[in-house]
Amino acid sequence: MGRSLKSPPSPVACRTPGGFAVSAPHSVGPVDPLERERAHLASSRAALRAMRADVEALDIKDVTANWVNAAVLERQIEDRITALADLAHTPLFFGRLDYLHAPGADRAEGAEGEQFYIGRRHVHDADGDPMVIDWRAPVSQPFYRASKKEPMDVRLRRRFGYTGGELTAYEDEDLTDAAGAGAGTASKLLQDEIERPRVGPMRDIVATIQPEQDEIVRAEIGGTVCVQGAPGTGKTAVGLHRVAYLLYAHRERLARTGTLVVGPNRSFLRYIEQVLPALGELNVGQATVDDLVGGRVDVRGTDSAEAARIKGDARMAEVLQRAVRAGVTMPVEPVVVVRGSRRWRVPAHEVEEIVRELLGRDIRYGAAREALPQRIAHAVLVRMEAAGEAPDDRVQDAVARNAAVKAAVKTLWPVVDPAKLVLRLLSDAAFLAEHAEGVLTEEEQAVLLWAKPGRSVKSAKWSAADAVLVDEAADLVTRTPSLGHVVLDEAQDLSPMQYRAVGRRCTTGSATVLGDIAQGTTPWATPGWAEALVHLGKPDAVVEELTQGFRVPREVIAYASRLLPSIAPGLAEATSVREAAGDFAVREVPAAELDAAVVAACGAALRREGSIGLIAADARVPGLAAALDGAGLAYLAPGEETSVEARLTLVPASLAKGLEYDYVVLDEPAAVVAGEPDERTGLRRLYVALTRAVSGLTVLHSEPLPAALGRGRDESGADPSGD
């Protein structure tokens, strides 16, 4: 890596005002160790600005041969300048490694004391010596994986804490202390960040990736990885780190083939737009599934839950496959090609053999249609050669463009418009019945048919599920281009047809699939990853399970995990590294007093510091809103940013996924379950609602709790069930 970094002398133990152990360098005189680290941060930022200034000063007028080269080089320089921007509120480095020996050096040389600051990107000084090492570089890997049991030649690991862009704390871990190899104490910085109230400035802590997560992040690009992660286990962080790592390790390859992050909604995409730059990447494609399949039809309609379920069923692929080829017909007369004074005749039975051979091949409809005129032309050339002529490829191309051949192809293998095809399937009962026979029942076909069929593609009220069908039909006609790598988050909520839509975007590439089976809250949510990965086209993907959570308090995640046998049999129960149990209570109140009890619980939470989420079944939200208004408690809608003046959010259960609050008041669990079309989906929705709390959860109910959840706790915190 070059020469050693110029760093503070070796540290010794001390304590911060916050009470947790850190280290201070040996020094002459009263030198604040935190100030030394801040000085290195300032120097690193100055070096980054100098690197950017060097690029901005480049003059390419005399080094480009033509305007094309100049345009390409200018674009590359602009990208480089953007990549070298100093993000004021994003830590430039978040950790430091003190090695026992120089990495890669002969340990007999005695080169000790090398220190490397680990951060979001590489920064070097005027002499080319590294001041910050990219977190994705091999020398940085021990920051994530080293332990007292396996120190990987690391003497000390230092983690930094930030408030905005200001370095405010650090914490040291001595990896040479073999006596503490089994302790496994969680980082105090990480604990403090998790438990800090979600109002006002938040400390930015990156580098929370754990060893088992780092193995997933740095897995080889050739294989697909599926991450099953319980609430709060950081699966989204793993996915974003992975795409950033792959772009670092395989930049040229992925620059040609492309990368894409597929998220569940626009809010998620706005979130990763802010996260990826902190990981060192600025140019990663982002889309929802609706974005992927959009563009061919204008989505203006909605489906019933049953219609959406059937349209998302993998059997629809077979129906579409049949419908796409429905227009292919067999010839009833020969194809006669006139060239000059000669007439060349290809009999109907021979043309039929060509058509049937193309139908039997596993190629796209459009590719087969393009091959048909060439096949007919080849049959003509065989006859020319038999007659003593010597035609070449130019003659075959000319025959393929002959009016007679083109007319035959138009009749035998007509052009298919994907949107028009799906429009006919959903509008024409006879056409649907013909191609769904033996695949869909008559009852299912009746659900699919539009009550008011659209007269044209433009006037039809297409639904989101219809757009996926059109995308499938389009791929049957013309192959969808494949990307190098796709990250798919909240994957448990996709239908089989949506998995197919994402999968065809990475047929020649790989994927990182992220989700939690227990949080699948659509009627078509996948029952298991093995089935989902088959639909995605990646049946050999490796499935990794993350069960160690960082966000949800222990007692809360243990309580919510009671639902797992009913909603996701086979999933391991999640655990939590949180040392604090959190505030947790389950209370039964009379039905007539429920609204008042909920309002009182919100009021009590507001007397504490932090954000509060009141989560309720969608049908209960209007009544609770009126109760809050009556009590004079102001509240926000989901998506509105909390502030010191507005800390309470009223959240319909259907919108709770992905949100988190310091304190959650959960209203009437039975109503949350009853608000969904089936019990499994309802219990999964309840599981999501129960796991949104960071510091405390209060559950209030008048109806009996769902049997799968059990009796719970009373106001005193005792557990009557004895579990």
GUTISE-650319 format. One record per residue (C-alpha): x, y, z; residue in one letter. Coordinates in steps of 0.02 Angstrom, whole numbers, padded with zeros to 5 digits, always signed. Layout:
XYZA;...
end
This chain:
+00000+00000+00000M;+00151+00116-00003G;+00223+00206+00147R;+00143+00208+00319S;+00014+00339+00356L;+00065+00485+00464K;-00044+00450+00615S;-00051+00485+00802P;+00063+00382+00915P;+00005+00220+00993S;-00150+00242+01103P;-00180+00201+01285V;-00344+00172+01376A;-00452+00314+01442C;-00637+00361+01454R;-00750+00487+01372T;-00881+00588+01468P;-01008+00464+01397G;-00930+00327+01499G;-00872+00202+01368F;-00692+00151+01336A;-00592+00238+01202V;-00407+00268+01179S;-00292+00417+01182A;-00120+00427+01099P;+00039+00444+01198H;+00091+00623+01179S;+00199+00758+01249V;+00088+00888+01332G;-00101+00900+01346P;-00156+00843+01171V;-00339+00797+01149D;-00344+00630+01054P;-00512+00675+00977L;-00434+00835+00909E;-00296+00731+00828R;-00427+00628+00736E;-00522+00785+00688R;-00359+00855+00620A;-00336+00700+00513H;-00514+00720+00451L;-00481+00902+00405A;-00318+00854+00318S;-00405+00714+00223S;-00542+00830+00165R;-00412+00956+00108A;-00323+00818+00012A;-00488+00767-00069L;-00517+00947-00123R;-00342+00951-00196A;-00375+00790-00292M;-00533+00868-00364R;-00442+01030-00407A;-00310+00931-00501D;-00443+00850-00609V;-00534+01015-00637E;-00371+01092-00697A;-00342+00961-00833L;-00326+01033-01009D;-00371+00906-01143I;-00362+01019-01295K;-00196+00948-01355D;-00223+00766-01309V;-00379+00719-01408T;-00373+00668-01590A;-00551+00717-01635N;-00712+00787-01562W;-00777+00613-01520V;-00627+00573-01411N;-00640+00745-01333A;-00824+00720-01289A;-00789+00550-01211V;-00642+00615-01111L;-00741+00767-01052E;-00879+00652-00989R;-00754+00545-00897Q;-00677+00699-00817I;-00849+00762-00764E;-00887+00594-00684D;-00720+00598-00594R;-00752+00774-00528I;-00923+00720-00463T;-00848+00567-00379A;-00720+00675-00290L;-00851+00788-00210A;-00836+00811-00023D;-01006+00766+00050L;-01015+00882+00199A;-01135+00777+00304H;-01063+00608+00256T;-00912+00540+00353P;-00756+00533+00245L;-00690+00393+00355F;-00777+00293+00489F;-00643+00180+00558G;-00458+00147+00582R;-00356-00012+00582L;-00191-00023+00676D;-00097-00173+00606Y;+00034-00271+00699L;+00134-00285+00538H;+00136-00203+00367A;+00000-00288+00261P;+00083-00400+00133G;+00256-00374+00208A;+00374-00503+00279D;+00337-00503+00465R;+00521-00534+00499A;+00556-00358+00438E;+00476-00291+00596G;+00369-00161+00507A;+00244-00119+00644E;+00122+00019+00682G;+00043+00039+00510E;-00124+00126+00523Q;-00259+00139+00391F;-00412+00249+00400Y;-00561+00161+00320I;-00691+00266+00230G;-00810+00289+00086R;-00675+00320-00046R;-00486+00324-00072H;-00397+00488-00031V;-00211+00520-00051H;-00097+00665-00009D;+00015+00765-00126A;+00148+00628-00120D;+00024+00493-00165G;+00021+00417+00009D;-00152+00355+00063P;-00243+00456+00194M;-00408+00360+00180V;-00429+00184+00110I;-00586+00136+00017D;-00691+00018+00126W;-00701-00102-00021R;-00512-00125-00039A;-00440-00293+00020P;-00338-00207+00156V;-00501-00142+00232S;-00583-00312+00247Q;-00518-00346+00424P;-00615-00194+00485F;-00772-00298+00461Y;-00709-00475+00494R;-00568-00466+00621A;-00607-00529+00796S;-00513-00569+00955K;-00525-00751+00906K;-00458-00716+00732E;-00376-00543+00735P;-00310-00551+00555M;-00150-00463+00610D;-00249-00314+00676V;-00192-00242+00843R;-00329-00114+00867L;-00492-00069+00779R;-00559+00106+00803R;-00737+00160+00760R;-00788+00341+00742F;-00953+00423+00783G;-01018+00576+00692Y;-01153+00706+00713T;-01188+00761+00536G;-01014+00781+00462G;-00927+00820+00628E;-00822+00687+00713L;-00888+00679+00891T;-00829+00515+00968A;-00722+00363+00944Y;-00712+00190+01018E;-00568+00066+01020D;-00565-00123+01021E;-00403-00212+01067D;-00398-00372+00964L;-00239-00436+01047T;-00336-00471+01208D;-00357-00658+01185A;-00435-00673+01357A;-00589-00582+01296G;-00608-00681+01136A;-00777-00749+01183G;-00851-00590+01253A;-00933-00529+01093G;-00976-00358+01168T;-01075-00250+01049A;-01007-00080+00999S;-01060+00056+01121K;-01062+00182+00978L;-01182+00071+00883L;-01290+00046+01038Q;-01297+00233+01070D;-01344+00271+00891E;-01484+00143+00889I;-01557+00209+01051E;-01537+00393+01011R;-01710+00475+00990P;-01764+00497+00808R;-01788+00686+00819V;-01665+00823+00776G;-01487+00791+00712P;-01444+00607+00698M;-01270+00537+00715R;-01214+00452+00555D;-01135+00284+00588I;-01082+00184+00439V;-00975+00029+00448A;-01101-00067+00552T;-01082-00216+00435I;-01048-00374+00536Q;-00935-00520+00485P;-01077-00631+00423E;-01146-00484+00324Q;-00976-00442+00251D;-00963-00617+00180E;-01122-00584+00083I;-01064-00411+00029V;-00901-00479-00043R;-00971-00639-00121A;-00915-00672-00299E;-01012-00585-00437I;-01049-00744-00532G;-01178-00812-00411G;-01346-00750-00350T;-01368-00725-00162V;-01536-00722-00072C;-01537-00640+00100V;-01678-00687+00217Q;-01671-00554+00353G;-01779-00531+00506A;-01834-00354+00554P;-01688-00240+00596G;-01551-00358+00534T;-01486-00235+00405G;-01528-00332+00247K;-01555-00173+00145T;-01385-00109+00203A;-01309-00274+00148V;-01386-00257-00025G;-01327-00078-00049L;-01152-00119+00014H;-01148-00267-00105R;-01188-00168-00262V;-01060-00037-00210A;-00929-00172-00181Y;-00963-00258-00348L;-00947-00092-00439L;-00778-00069-00355Y;-00714-00246-00388A;-00787-00267-00564H;-00805-00088-00625R;-00760-00115-00808E;-00872-00267-00824R;-01022-00185-00741L;-00992-00022-00836A;-01030-00122-00994R;-01175-00225-00928T;-01253-00108-00799G;-01319-00122-00621T;-01492-00091-00551L;-01572-00079-00379V;-01756-00126-00379V;-01852-00059-00229G;-02032-00073-00169P;-02080+00111-00189N;-02016+00286-00231R;-01983+00325-00048S;-01858+00182-00042F;-01773+00245-00199L;-01756+00419-00124R;-01675+00337+00027Y;-01543+00243-00072I;-01505+00399-00174E;-01439+00469-00010Q;-01354+00309+00050V;-01257+00256-00105L;-01146+00411-00112P;-01091+00374+00066A;-01035+00203+00003L;-00933+00279-00136G;-01055+00260-00282E;-01152+00393-00375L;-01214+00306-00533N;-01324+00157-00494V;-01488+00129-00586G;-01642+00130-00475Q;-01820+00076-00512A;-01977-00003-00442T;-02051-00156-00526V;-02186-00042-00597D;-02048+00066-00673D;-01968-00087-00753L;-02125-00144-00842V;-02197+00030-00874G;-02195+00125-01037G;-02293+00008-01148R;-02463+00044-01071V;-02533+00184-00964D;-02578+00114-00792V;-02739+00198-00735R;-02843+00055-00663G;-02841-00060-00514T;-02879-00244-00487D;-02973-00337-00354S;-02858-00440-00242A;-02915-00600-00328E;-02888-00532-00503A;-02715-00468-00456A;-02672-00637-00380R;-02721-00732-00538I;-02634-00609-00653K;-02477-00629-00547G;-02485-00819-00551D;-02345-00906-00648A;-02477-01000-00749R;-02510-00839-00844M;-02341-00863-00929A;-02408-01021-01012E;-02569-00933-01065V;-02468-00792-01144L;-02349-00914-01228Q;-02497-00999-01312R;-02579-00834-01359A;-02421-00761-01436V;-02405-00909-01556R;-02591-00920-01589A;-02578-00823-01752G;-02452-00942-01832V;-02537-01039-01972T;-02484-01178-02092M;-02470-01144-02280P;-02604-01206-02401V;-02511-01160-02560E;-02330-01155-02617P;-02217-01003-02613V;-02169-00953-02791V;-02021-00836-02815V;-01993-00754-02984V;-01815-00702-03028R;-01788-00643-03205G;-01863-00772-03321S;-01859-00911-03194R;-01992-00962-03067R;-01938-01055-02912W;-02071-01153-02819R;-02061-01210-02636V;-02206-01331-02604P;-02326-01303-02460A;-02272-01460-02366H;-02090-01400-02365E;-02139-01227-02303V;-02243-01312-02168E;-02089-01411-02112E;-01993-01248-02094I;-02133-01168-01992V;-02152-01318-01878R;-01964-01329-01851E;-01960-01146-01797L;-02109-01173-01682L;-02019-01318-01600G;-01864-01216-01560R;-01845-01120-01397D;-01820-00950-01476I;-01916-00786-01465R;-02067-00762-01577Y;-01987-00611-01661G;-01821-00700-01691A;-01913-00846-01771A;-02010-00726-01881R;-01847-00648-01939E;-01775-00821-01975A;-01925-00881-02078L;-01891-00780-02239P;-01709-00834-02234Q;-01762-01017-02218R;-01880-01002-02366I;-01745-00912-02466A;-01622-01052-02425H;-01746-01179-02495A;-01751-01076-02656V;-01560-01071-02664L;-01552-01262-02649V;-01661-01271-02804R;-01552-01143-02894M;-01395-01245-02857E;-01481-01405-02916A;-01519-01315-03080A;-01334-01273-03105G;-01331-01095-03040E;-01206-01031-02911A;-01299-00909-02798P;-01211-00824-02652D;-01269-00745-02490D;-01322-00587-02580R;-01442-00687-02685V;-01515-00769-02529Q;-01542-00599-02448D;-01625-00536-02605A;-01742-00687-02610V;-01785-00662-02426A;-01841-00485-02472R;-01943-00545-02620N;-02125-00488-02618A;-02190-00667-02625A;-02084-00721-02478V;-02132-00567-02376K;-02316-00598-02413A;-02300-00779-02357A;-02214-00730-02194V;-02348-00599-02159K;-02482-00731-02177T;-02394-00877-02091L;-02308-00784-01949W;-02397-00618-01918P;-02325-00476-01815V;-02378-00480-01631V;-02408-00320-01533D;-02388-00368-01347P;-02511-00238-01281A;-02644-00280-01411K;-02623-00465-01373L;-02651-00441-01184V;-02796-00324-01221L;-02879-00460-01322R;-02848-00591-01187L;-02931-00483-01054L;-03075-00430-01167S;-03117-00581-01275D;-03189-00725-01173A;-03173-00849-01316A;-02991-00802-01351F;-02948-00817-01166L;-03039-00984-01150A;-02946-01053-01301E;-02774-01017-01229H;-02812-01042-01044A;-02891-01213-01067E;-02817-01335-00943G;-02717-01195-00861V;-02847-01082-00779L;-03018-01134-00718T;-03175-01058-00792E;-03200-00963-00629E;-03025-00890-00639E;-03051-00841-00820Q;-03211-00750-00773A;-03115-00651-00640V;-02985-00598-00769L;-03105-00530-00899L;-03135-00342-00893W;-03314-00291-00855A;-03295-00147-00978K;-03165-00197-01109P;-03056-00057-01176G;-03082-00015-01358R;-02897+00015-01387S;-02730+00003-01300V;-02734+00189-01260K;-02911+00196-01192S;-02901+00036-01087A;-02886+00056-00898K;-02732-00049-00872W;-02682-00105-00697S;-02506-00131-00629A;-02529-00320-00645A;-02584-00297-00827D;-02423-00203-00864A;-02324-00354-00801V;-02421-00465-00922L;-02381-00348-01066V;-02198-00352-01017D;-02201-00543-01018E;-02282-00544-01190A;-02152-00420-01253A;-02012-00534-01193D;-02092-00681-01283L;-02079-00579-01442V;-01909-00495-01415T;-01779-00539-01284R;-01764-00414-01141T;-01585-00347-01123P;-01493-00416-00972S;-01396-00317-00842L;-01238-00370-00751G;-01312-00364-00576H;-01482-00327-00500V;-01521-00297-00315V;-01702-00336-00272L;-01765-00275-00102D;-01928-00319-00012E;-01934-00466-00131A;-02056-00566-00025Q;-02201-00459-00088D;-02178-00496-00273L;-02293-00608-00373S;-02219-00749-00479P;-02247-00645-00637M;-02157-00497-00557Q;-02011-00611-00513Y;-02005-00662-00696R;-02003-00479-00747A;-01853-00443-00635V;-01768-00606-00679G;-01765-00572-00866R;-01668-00412-00827R;-01524-00519-00761C;-01531-00679-00864T;-01345-00668-00904T;-01300-00577-00743G;-01321-00608-00557S;-01436-00542-00422A;-01445-00502-00238T;-01618-00541-00171V;-01669-00464-00004L;-01825-00493+00099G;-01914-00572+00244D;-02043-00708+00212I;-02128-00662+00376A;-02161-00485+00311Q;-02245-00537+00149G;-02408-00438+00154T;-02478-00455-00022T;-02606-00592-00060P;-02481-00663-00185W;-02328-00652-00070A;-02209-00797-00095T;-02224-00944+00026P;-02037-00978+00020G;-01874-00926-00063W;-01848-01088-00158A;-02008-01058-00258E;-01971-00873-00280A;-01796-00906-00347L;-01863-01028-00476V;-01979-00892-00542H;-01833-00770-00541L;-01735-00891-00650G;-01601-00916-00515K;-01644-01086-00437P;-01463-01116-00386D;-01448-00957-00283A;-01370-00969-00111V;-01492-00924+00030V;-01415-00837+00181E;-01516-00803+00339E;-01486-00652+00451L;-01567-00668+00622T;-01466-00548+00730Q;-01557-00382+00740G;-01491-00212+00789F;-01648-00105+00796R;-01793-00195+00881V;-01780-00219+01072P;-01759-00397+01132R;-01927-00415+01219E;-02020-00341+01071V;-01940-00454+00940I;-01966-00605+01053A;-02151-00561+01069Y;-02173-00533+00881A;-02081-00696+00844S;-02225-00793+00922R;-02311-00767+00755L;-02174-00852+00652L;-02241-01031+00662P;-02405-00968+00586S;-02337-00847+00456I;-02170-00920+00405A;-02143-01099+00467P;-01960-01146+00464G;-01890-00972+00490L;-01770-00955+00636A;-01826-00839+00774E;-01741-00670+00768A;-01628-00612+00909T;-01568-00438+00957S;-01400-00369+01008V;-01489-00232+01104R;-01435-00232+01284E;-01588-00135+01341A;-01749-00233+01343A;-01851-00080+01296G;-02019-00025+01363D;-02150-00156+01323F;-02330-00179+01379A;-02487-00264+01315V;-02648-00203+01395R;-02829-00252+01375E;-02960-00115+01397V;-03150-00112+01375P;-03206-00075+01197A;-03291+00087+01248A;-03127+00150+01322E;-03008+00094+01185L;-02995+00259+01090D;-02966+00356+01251A;-02834+00231+01307A;-02744+00247+01141V;-02744+00437+01152V;-02680+00428+01331A;-02539+00310+01279A;-02489+00431+01140C;-02491+00574+01264G;-02380+00477+01383A;-02258+00438+01243A;-02252+00621+01193L;-02189+00663+01366R;-02032+00568+01321R;-01901+00614+01193E;-01914+00540+01019G;-02035+00498+00880S;-02201+00409+00909I;-02297+00302+00786G;-02479+00259+00816L;-02511+00107+00706I;-02688+00046+00677A;-02792-00053+00554A;-02837+00056+00405D;-03021+00052+00450A;-02982+00117+00625R;-02879+00267+00567V;-03023+00393+00540P;-03094+00362+00714G;-02925+00377+00797L;-02889+00536+00699A;-03048+00611+00769A;-03000+00556+00945A;-02828+00636+00928L;-02906+00796+00862D;-03026+00798+01008G;-02882+00782+01130A;-02784+00921+01044G;-02641+00804+00993L;-02566+00855+00825A;-02510+00712+00712Y;-02422+00683+00546L;-02459+00567+00400A;-02333+00432+00349P;-02192+00507+00248G;-02199+00677+00332E;-02038+00715+00424E;-02045+00724+00612T;-01980+00875+00705S;-01968+00935+00884V;-02140+01016+00863E;-02222+00867+00775A;-02170+00695+00837R;-02328+00590+00825L;-02373+00499+00663T;-02538+00410+00632L;-02495+00260+00525V;-02617+00145+00435P;-02553-00033+00456A;-02545-00055+00268S;-02411+00082+00259L;-02306+00034+00410A;-02178-00075+00320K;-02005+00002+00317G;-02046+00137+00446L;-01976+00149+00622E;-02014+00253+00776Y;-01938+00270+00949D;-02106+00224+01028Y;-02250+00133+00947V;-02429+00124+01009V;-02515-00021+00921L;-02705-00016+00918D;-02813-00173+00915E;-02707-00314+00839P;-02863-00414+00795A;-02924-00271+00683A;-02754-00267+00594V;-02772-00452+00555V;-02955-00436+00503A;-02912-00295+00384G;-02825-00414+00263E;-02906-00535+00140P;-02840-00690+00229D;-02774-00736+00401E;-02595-00770+00348R;-02579-00599+00266T;-02662-00519+00418G;-02541-00601+00540L;-02394-00548+00431R;-02460-00370+00432R;-02469-00380+00622L;-02289-00444+00628Y;-02233-00291+00529V;-02329-00174+00646A;-02254-00254+00802L;-02076-00233+00740T;-02074-00045+00703R;-02020+00007+00879A;-01842+00057+00923V;-01863+00094+01109S;-02038+00049+01166G;-02200-00035+01116L;-02373-00023+01194T;-02509-00139+01127V;-02689-00094+01170L;-02836-00207+01132H;-03017-00239+01176S;-03044-00391+01064E;-02953-00553+01105P;-02776-00559+01039L;-02748-00674+00889P;-02720-00850+00950A;-02552-00858+00862A;-02490-00713+00969L;-02542-00777+01139G;-02599-00680+01291R;-02452-00558+01306G;-02415-00444+01454R;-02518-00339+01572D;-02483-00161+01621E;-02359-00210+01755S;-02251-00300+01630G;-02290-00475+01696A;-02321-00609+01569D;-02480-00703+01615P;-02449-00834+01481S;-02289-00888+01567G;-02196-00893+01402D;
end
